Amino acid sequence: MTARRDWLKNAATLGAAAGTGLLLGKAQAQASSATAKPKAAAANATASTASAASTAAPTPNTRTWQNWSAIHQCKPEQWLVPADEAELAAALPRAKAPLRAVGAGHSFNPLVPTVGTLISLDRLSGTPVVDKQNLTVRVGAGMRIGVLARALDAQGYALYNQPDIDVQTLAGALSTATHGTGQTLPALHAEVQALRLVSPDGRVHECSRAKNPDLFDAARVSLGALGVITEYTLRIRPRYMLRRHVWLERTEELLARAPELAAKHRHFELYVLPFTGFSAGITHDEGAAATAQPPEAADENVLRDLRRLRDWFGRWPALRRWAAARLINPAQTEAAFDWSWRLLSTSRPTRFNESEYHLPREAGIAGLREVLATLEKRNEVFFPMEFRFIRADHAWLSPFYERDTCSVAAHALQGEDYAYLISELGPVFRKHGGRPHWGKLHDLKQAELQALYPRFADFQTLRRELDPQGRMLNTHLQQIFGANHG
Ligand SMILES: Cc1cc2nc3c(=O)[nH]c(=O)nc-3n(C[C@H](O)[C@H](O)[C@H](O)COP(=O)(O)OP(=O)(O)OC[C@H]3O[C@@H](n4cnc5c(N)ncnc54)[C@H](O)[C@@H]3O)c2cc1C
């Protein structure tokens, strides 16, 4: 098996070659060894909330919170880390606003920062309860996706789909409409069968399709604006193995085949490698249980090599493309076979900032092409772009609300400029009918969002009923839901 992520054959040699003029000869050298460690998905799990005080009652705070990519910080007056729902319900009416729930802090937008009370459900993540008859699991909203996936696997069950990483909390992921890829598979929140939410006045609300259906459709994707979700009941299925296939192909050829590949495979996605003319296709399909053939995780090698190409040839795009064409070896493929949770989510040791928009399915490829062309006007860009497929659902603020979708994501290395992801890509995404990922960089305000979401006004009505004083709104949410931003 070849590690798929060693695409650029020995880019280190290329560096030496660039200095000596021996580029082509050196480029034929042996592929560099895969140095990336096997995935350790839980490693990031405590990235942002580790500093939460572990006491139940609000305590004066001396600690600073920051998100995963470290572009948002706050020093709340209090942390609230309740041991159970009753404690949360008793504390919320008295807690200092803005009241903001925090998960794993993996959102790129300032959804979480507050000078008031930061609420962590790290202690509401106890043992999941599987209902074998109805194929559902009842689980605390503070549980991490990966912890749930492992617990389900131990009992012979699995989630239908997973995002790229699994360290997010369920509530954080579902509240921002986190998704994986698969033309027939919806985002994670579409698997919610019931949930419990504590509104800022301390009332506990239960909802499902049958009970309180409006709240159910509003709360599944609600950015922490309606209250604090304490528990979910999710649809699950018997555990399953997936076969992964990864290959490299000319971007134009792969884009031409993308609709057919998305229709044929349970999961299909592609990564465009900017300034190379190449993309990677990735499929996962269900296979009968057999001996696992785990993947060799080496995403980091690709990032390292693409970055080197940028660092050495960034100022000369034509030379960069020429070098990439000689270094990328399209004959390399990767195969793996393992339990679904082991393949669908990996780890992301290299930190970055990201913007992702969800485009109507039919606009996806044209949108991707234009975003790529816009990105390639900037020589500093090297991060791969991600292109995925998601099925429609009915949650009011779901970016997939009643439309099948293609999502297009662009990234910038942590510490490098990312403003252009918003200012330059945003208009292109919007031209193609895109709705922004709630957890990823965008600058849309209330009026623009209202135009994109047919049920936005209904959500607002319900939000005002549950939180008439707007105690759940921080500065970012004021711009989305606040009275002065209509
Ligand atoms: C490396 C990386 C990879 C990613 N991959 C994907 C991907 O493949 N697909 C995808 O769609 N997204 C992806 N994301 C985005 C990520 O899934 C979302 O931003 C998600 O919201 C993060 O979850 P979290 O637990 O960190 O929540 P946070 O960022 O801490 O919070 C997100 C929102 O949820 C709210 N919230 C948290 N807990 C509660 C609660 N108990 N009740 C009510 N509201 C609550 C918060 O108030 C906030 O509004 C990725 C992000 C990173 C950094």
The ligand as an SDF file (V2000), in Angstrom:
LIG
                    3D

 53 58  0  0  0  0  0  0  0  0999 V2000
   -9.9310   20.9430   12.0160 C   0  0  0  0  0  0  0  0  0  0  0  0
  -11.4020   21.1600   11.8170 C   0  0  0  0  0  0  0  0  0  0  0  0
  -12.1050   20.2900   10.9920 C   0  0  0  0  0  0  0  0  0  0  0  0
  -13.4770   20.4780   10.7850 C   0  0  0  0  0  0  0  0  0  0  0  0
  -14.1350   19.6150    9.9530 N   0  0  0  0  0  0  0  0  0  0  0  0
  -15.4470   19.8230    9.6940 C   0  0  0  0  0  0  0  0  0  0  0  0
  -16.1480   18.9760    8.7900 C   0  0  0  0  0  0  0  0  0  0  0  0
  -15.6260   17.9940    8.2720 O   0  0  0  0  0  0  0  0  0  0  0  0
  -17.4480   19.2860    8.5240 N   0  0  0  0  0  0  0  0  0  0  0  0
  -18.0580   20.3720    9.0670 C   0  0  0  0  0  0  0  0  0  0  0  0
  -19.2230   20.6260    8.7470 O   0  0  0  0  0  0  0  0  0  0  0  0
  -17.4270   21.1730    9.9400 N   0  0  0  0  0  0  0  0  0  0  0  0
  -16.1430   20.9190   10.2710 C   0  0  0  0  0  0  0  0  0  0  0  0
  -15.4920   21.7370   11.1590 N   0  0  0  0  0  0  0  0  0  0  0  0
  -16.2700   22.7900   11.8480 C   0  0  0  0  0  0  0  0  0  0  0  0
  -16.7650   22.2830   13.1950 C   0  0  0  0  0  0  0  0  0  0  0  0
  -17.3600   21.0050   13.1020 O   0  0  0  0  0  0  0  0  0  0  0  0
  -17.8450   23.2370   13.7500 C   0  0  0  0  0  0  0  0  0  0  0  0
  -17.3340   24.5280   13.8190 O   0  0  0  0  0  0  0  0  0  0  0  0
  -18.3730   22.7910   15.1110 C   0  0  0  0  0  0  0  0  0  0  0  0
  -19.2880   23.7370   15.5480 O   0  0  0  0  0  0  0  0  0  0  0  0
  -17.3130   22.6710   16.1690 C   0  0  0  0  0  0  0  0  0  0  0  0
  -17.8480   21.9980   17.2990 O   0  0  0  0  0  0  0  0  0  0  0  0
  -17.3770   22.4090   18.7530 P   0  0  0  0  0  0  0  0  0  0  0  0
  -17.7760   21.3350   19.7050 O   0  0  0  0  0  0  0  0  0  0  0  0
  -15.9570   22.7920   18.7130 O   0  0  0  0  0  0  0  0  0  0  0  0
  -18.2990   23.6730   19.0170 O   0  0  0  0  0  0  0  0  0  0  0  0
  -17.9120   25.1900   19.3650 P   0  0  0  0  0  0  0  0  0  0  0  0
  -17.1310   25.7530   18.2520 O   0  0  0  0  0  0  0  0  0  0  0  0
  -17.3510   25.2580   20.7210 O   0  0  0  0  0  0  0  0  0  0  0  0
  -19.3770   25.8260   19.3430 O   0  0  0  0  0  0  0  0  0  0  0  0
  -20.1060   25.8950   18.1450 C   0  0  0  0  0  0  0  0  0  0  0  0
  -21.5080   26.4410   18.4080 C   0  0  0  0  0  0  0  0  0  0  0  0
  -22.2550   25.4780   19.1280 O   0  0  0  0  0  0  0  0  0  0  0  0
  -22.8590   26.0990   20.2580 C   0  0  0  0  0  0  0  0  0  0  0  0
  -22.9680   25.1130   21.3290 N   0  0  0  0  0  0  0  0  0  0  0  0
  -21.9960   24.3750   21.8880 C   0  0  0  0  0  0  0  0  0  0  0  0
  -22.5080   23.6040   22.8630 N   0  0  0  0  0  0  0  0  0  0  0  0
  -23.8370   23.8690   22.9230 C   0  0  0  0  0  0  0  0  0  0  0  0
  -24.9190   23.3960   23.7180 C   0  0  0  0  0  0  0  0  0  0  0  0
  -24.7350   22.4590   24.6570 N   0  0  0  0  0  0  0  0  0  0  0  0
  -26.1410   23.8860   23.4940 N   0  0  0  0  0  0  0  0  0  0  0  0
  -26.3590   24.8170   22.5460 C   0  0  0  0  0  0  0  0  0  0  0  0
  -25.3810   25.2990   21.7690 N   0  0  0  0  0  0  0  0  0  0  0  0
  -24.1300   24.8200   21.9390 C   0  0  0  0  0  0  0  0  0  0  0  0
  -21.9150   27.2310   20.6110 C   0  0  0  0  0  0  0  0  0  0  0  0
  -22.5640   28.2170   21.3810 O   0  0  0  0  0  0  0  0  0  0  0  0
  -21.5370   27.7260   19.2290 C   0  0  0  0  0  0  0  0  0  0  0  0
  -22.5260   28.5790   18.7350 O   0  0  0  0  0  0  0  0  0  0  0  0
  -14.1470   21.5720   11.4160 C   0  0  0  0  0  0  0  0  0  0  0  0
  -13.4340   22.4430   12.2540 C   0  0  0  0  0  0  0  0  0  0  0  0
  -12.0720   22.2340   12.4560 C   0  0  0  0  0  0  0  0  0  0  0  0
  -11.3120   23.1710   13.3570 C   0  0  0  0  0  0  0  0  0  0  0  0
  1  2  1  0
  2  3  1  0
  2 52  2  0
  3  4  2  0
  4  5  1  0
  4 50  1  0
  5  6  2  0
  6  7  1  0
  6 13  1  0
  7  8  2  0
  7  9  1  0
  9 10  1  0
 10 11  2  0
 10 12  1  0
 12 13  2  0
 13 14  1  0
 14 15  1  0
 14 50  1  0
 15 16  1  0
 16 17  1  0
 16 18  1  0
 18 19  1  0
 18 20  1  0
 20 21  1  0
 20 22  1  0
 22 23  1  0
 23 24  1  0
 24 25  2  0
 24 26  1  0
 24 27  1  0
 27 28  1  0
 28 29  2  0
 28 30  1  0
 28 31  1  0
 31 32  1  0
 32 33  1  0
 33 34  1  0
 33 48  1  0
 34 35  1  0
 35 36  1  0
 35 46  1  0
 36 37  1  0
 36 45  1  0
 37 38  2  0
 38 39  1  0
 39 40  1  0
 39 45  2  0
 40 41  1  0
 40 42  2  0
 42 43  1  0
 43 44  2  0
 44 45  1  0
 46 47  1  0
 46 48  1  0
 48 49  1  0
 50 51  2  0
 51 52  1  0
 52 53  1  0
M  END
$$$$
